[in-house]
Amino acid sequence: MRYAIYVPCFGSSLGDPSVLVSLAVAAEEAGWDGFFLWDHVVVPGEPVVADPWVTLGAVAARTSSLRLGPLVTSLGRRRPWKVAQEASTLQRLSGGRLVLGVGAGVPQDYSPFGERVSRAEAMSEGVELVRALLSGEVVDHRGAVFQASGVQFAPVEVPIWVGGIWPRATPFRAAAHAAGVVPATFEDGELVVLSPGDAARLKADFVASGGPADGDVVIWGGGVLPEEVEEYEEAGVTWMTTDGGARDLDELRSFVAAGPPRSGA
């Protein structure tokens, strides 16, 4: 099992990119395996939003072992060619530590700007196009949502995790092009932890949809106790992400500094 800090990048504290970079540096020092950020443009009622890609570039420059990335980027909003360029740059800057999380996105990032694209369709077609653009081959793509003609980028390997609300089918639309799945499950608007049984069903759905049998299964792990980890490992979970339930920046800093809740620690 690997453990990652997963935080939003908006608000008076976490909207400050220097704060986020300092958290990432502290996470690496404390033995965490990864550092991932939300990716939104608009957050209702919160005007202070840090761009995750710019922030992750600084994180990559200040760390050496953390896996890092956005969870999740909407390909319909950012466009696959822009994401491919950003991912290629960040992967080279980080020395191969980027994981690209992609999803359909949320309406609040589209509707204020007059966007009317099918978000789920943009994700499934967009993952295929991102993979093609990062392959190093000349890309000619004519899809329902996107087009690319005679485009060639340098070859860069970037693992992709597909995300979405589970048990809806969205996370599995692009499973065949993914290295892992990162679902979100909510109750009353709050992220909740999947049970080991649900995690096993999630993995089975992912593999049945074309995902690799040895792919990553990444779940929100807030509240999971170290003694429960073995059950999740047996269910196929490979990563747990968390913010420790921190209610403010001081609590979050303390949680990060304490290190990951590894089994037997």
N, C-alpha and C positions, 0 to 999 in steps of 0.2 A: 504494500500500500504506500502511495505517495500522498503528501499533504501540501495544500496550497492555500495561501491567503487570497481571498476573493472579495474585493471591495468596490463600491461605486466610486465614481470620480466626479461628484458634484456636492455642493453644499459649502458652507463657510470654511470648513476644514479640509474635507477630502476633495473639494474643487480646486485646491491649491496644488499644482503639480509638484512643487518642492516637497510638500508633505508626503505625497504618494511615493516619491523617489526615496525619501528617508525611511518610509515603512518598508520598501522593498529591500533596501540595504540592511535594515535591521532583521528582516525575515531571513535573508541569506546568512547573516551572522548567527542566527539562532537555529539554523538547521532545517528550515522549511525547504520544500522541493520546488515550489512554484509560486508565482505572483501574477494574478489575473485581474483585469479591470472590466467593468461594465462598459458598454459602448452606446451612448445616446447623444443626440444633438439637443433635444428639447426635454426638459424635465419640468412638468407643470408646477408652478409656484417656486421654482428654484432657478434663478438666472445664472448662478455661478457653476459652470460645467467645464471641466478640463477635457481636452481632446485626448483620448486614450492612446492614440498612435504616437503623438508627439511625446506624451509622458513616457510611454514604453521605450521610446528611443533613448531617453535619459536614463531609464532603469537599466537598459542593456549596457550603456556606457559605464554605469556605476557598479555593476555586479558581474560575476563570472560563472556562476553555476546554476542560478535559478532558471527554471523554465518560465516563460512569460508569454502573455498574449491577451487579446481581447476576447471576452466571453459575454455576449457574442456580437459579431459584426453583421449588419444587414447588407447583403450584397445588392439588393435592390436600391438601397439608399446610397451606398458608397460607390457602386458600380464595380464589376469584377476586374476590369483592367486597372482601376485605381488601387483596389485592394491587392491585386497581384504585384503591382509596383511597390506598394508599401510593405507588403510581406517579404518580397525579395530583398528590399533594402534592410529591413529589420532583422531578417535571418542572417544576412551577411554581417551586419553590425554586431549581433549578439553571439556570433560564432556557432550558429545552429541551434539556438535555444528557443526559438519561436514555435508556438503552437497556435494555429489560426482557428479560432472558434467562429462559426458562422450560424446565422439563424434567419428567420423571416423578418425579424424586427417588429416594432410596435407602431400602431397608427400615429402616435404623437410625434414621431420622427418624420412622418410623411405629410399628413393632412395640412399642417400650417403652411406648407410650401406648395400646395396644389398638386402633389404627387398622387397618382392614381394607379400605380403599378400593382399587379398581383404579387403580394409579398412572398407567398409560399412558392409560386412558380419561379419568381426571381431567384429564390434561394436554390432550388433544385437545379435549374439551368445554370445559375451563376457558379455553383461549385464546379460543375463540369468545365466551364470556361476558365475559371481560375486555374484549375489543374492543367488545362491545355496551355495556358499562357506561361506557366512556370516550368513547362516541360522542356523548353528550349527549341521546340519545333515551330515552324511557321503555322499560324493559326488562321483558318478561314471558317468562321462560325456564322450560321444563319439560323437563329432560333426564334421562338415566339416572343421573347422579351429582349434579347441582346443580339448584336451583330459585331463581328470583328473580321477585317479583311486584310490578309497578308501581313499580320502582325507577328513579330518574333522578339521574345524577351530572352535573356540569358537563363539557362537551366538552373533552378534552385529548388531543392527539396524542402517542402514545408508540409508537415502533417496537419490535417484538417479534422477538427471535431465538429460534428453537426449538432445543433441544438434546437430546442423547441419545447413547448409545453407537452408533457406526457400525462395521460396516455393517448393524446392526439397523435395522428400519423405524421405530423410535420417533421419531427426529428429524423424520420426514416426515408424521406423523399430522396435524399442524396446519399444514402448509406453506402451505395456501391463505390462512391468516390471518396469515402471518408476513412480516417484512421481511428476514429472513436466517436462516441456519442456523449453529449452533455445535456441531459434533460433538465427541465425546471418543472416542479410540481408545487402548486399553491393551494393554500387554505386561507380564506378570508384575506386574500391579498398578500399573505406572508409565505415565503419559501418554507417548505416542509421537507423533512428527511424521508426518503423512500425506505421502506422496510427491506430487509434482505430478500424476502420473497418477491417483492415488486422489482427490486434491482435485477434479480435473475430473469424475471419475465421481460423486463426492458432489454436486457442483453439478447435474449432469445428473439425478440422482435427485431432488433437491430441486425442480427446475423441473418435472420430469415429474409430481411429486406435487401440483402447483398453486402452487409458490412462484414469486415474480417472477423473470424472467430477469435483471433488474438488481439482484437482492437481494444482501445481504452474505453472504459466505462467510468464516467466522471460524475459524481453526485455531490449535492450539497450535504455536508457532513456536520452541520451545526447540531450539537447535542449528542453526537455519537460518542459513546464511552470507549476507552482503549480496549476493554475486555470484549466489546461487541465487534471489533474490527475483523476478527477471523471469520465471522459469519458473512460479512460483506465481501471479504476476499474470496470465500467459497462461492459466492453468488456471481463473481466475475468483476467486481468493482476494483479499479486500479488506482483511482484518484479520489480524494475527498477534498472539497473546498470549503472554506469557512471564514467567518470574521469573529468567531467566538462569542457571538451575541453582544458584542461591545455596543454600549449606548453612547459613547463619546470618544473623542480622540485619545484621551489618556487611557481609557480602558483598552482601546484597540492596541495602543503601543505596548501596554503591559502584556496583553495576550500574545502579540507577535513575539515579544522578547522571551516569553516562557517556552517557546519552541513548540513543535508539533506534538500532538497527543499520541505518540507512538505506542503500540501494544508492548507491554513489558517495561516501558520507560518509568 
